[in-house]
Amino acid sequence: MNSMDRHIQQTNDRLQCIKQHLQNPANFHNAATELLDWCGDPRAFQRPFEQSLMGCLTVVSRVAAQQGFDLDLGYRLLAVCAANRDKFTPKSAGRNNWCSFPDIVFLFVCCWVFCQRQP
């Protein structure tokens, strides 16, 4: 295994670990923050990482609005990835389970309502 293959494997392993942490409210914030930071680099959207990233985004889209998770952070993460949809393969870019327009709107509205309730 050459160094590039090793890097790809290590990154995908880390994304799988992040995916597991995203499913737990106690770990969601740290995992989503790490993923958001990682997605700030255009290299995050390279094809070797796409399947693992899609798995993470699918979890975020399912749990972010649930009690104990971080809705705002989930929205920001999905929004960053939606803005980079052009870097995904057509199959992933068109998947409805991580980033459909209604999901983004729903998360935005939930964030707005939540923020209005804060003192």
C-alpha positions in Angstrom: 0.0 0.0 0.0 1.5 3.3 -1.0 1.3 6.5 1.1 -1.7 7.9 -0.9 -3.7 4.7 -0.4 -2.8 4.7 3.3 -4.0 8.4 3.6 -7.3 7.6 1.9 -7.8 4.5 4.1 -7.0 6.5 7.3 -9.3 9.3 6.3 -12.2 7.0 5.5 -11.6 5.2 8.8 -11.8 8.5 10.6 -15.0 9.4 8.7 -16.5 6.1 9.8 -15.6 6.9 13.4 -17.1 10.4 13.1 -20.3 8.8 11.6 -20.6 6.6 14.8 -20.1 9.7 17.1 -22.7 11.7 15.2 -25.3 9.2 16.2 -24.8 9.9 19.9 -26.0 13.3 21.4 -23.1 13.4 23.8 -20.6 13.2 21.0 -22.5 15.0 18.2 -21.1 18.5 18.8 -17.5 17.5 18.7 -17.9 15.1 15.7 -19.9 17.6 13.7 -17.5 20.4 14.5 -14.6 18.2 13.3 -16.5 17.3 10.1 -17.4 20.9 9.5 -13.8 22.0 9.8 -12.7 19.1 7.5 -15.4 20.2 4.9 -13.8 23.7 4.9 -11.1 22.2 2.8 -12.0 21.5 -0.9 -10.1 18.2 -0.7 -12.8 16.9 1.6 -15.0 16.5 -1.5 -12.7 14.2 -3.4 -14.2 11.0 -4.8 -12.3 8.6 -2.5 -14.0 10.1 0.5 -17.4 10.6 -1.0 -19.2 7.5 0.2 -17.9 8.0 3.8 -18.9 11.6 3.8 -22.4 10.8 2.4 -22.8 8.4 5.3 -21.9 11.1 7.8 -24.3 13.6 6.1 -27.1 11.1 6.1 -26.8 10.7 9.9 -26.6 14.5 10.4 -29.8 15.0 8.3 -31.6 12.4 10.4 -30.6 13.4 13.9 -29.7 17.1 14.0 -33.3 18.2 14.7 -33.7 15.7 17.5 -33.5 16.7 21.2 -30.0 16.5 22.5 -28.3 17.2 19.2 -27.2 20.5 17.7 -29.6 21.7 15.1 -27.6 24.9 14.2 -24.4 22.9 13.7 -26.2 20.3 11.7 -27.7 23.0 9.4 -24.3 24.6 8.9 -22.7 21.3 8.0 -25.4 20.4 5.5 -25.3 23.9 4.0 -21.6 23.8 3.5 -21.8 20.4 1.8 -24.9 21.6 -0.3 -22.8 24.5 -1.5 -20.2 22.1 -2.7 -22.6 19.7 -4.4 -20.9 20.3 -7.7 -17.9 18.4 -6.4 -19.9 15.2 -5.8 -20.7 12.6 -8.4 -24.2 13.0 -9.9 -25.4 10.0 -7.9 -24.4 11.6 -4.6 -25.3 15.1 -5.5 -28.8 14.0 -6.3 -29.4 11.8 -3.2 -32.4 12.9 -1.2 -31.4 11.3 2.0 -28.8 13.9 3.0 -29.6 17.2 1.4 -32.9 17.8 -0.2 -34.1 21.3 -0.4 -37.0 20.7 2.0 -34.6 19.2 4.6 -32.4 22.3 4.4 -35.5 24.6 4.7 -36.8 22.6 7.6 -33.5 22.7 9.5 -33.3 26.5 8.8 -36.8 27.1 10.1 -36.2 25.0 13.2 -33.0 26.9 13.9 -34.8 30.2 13.5 -37.7 29.1 15.8 -35.2 27.9 18.4 -33.2 31.1 18.3 -36.4 33.1 18.8 -37.1 31.3 22.0 -33.7 32.1 23.5 -33.7 35.0 26.0 
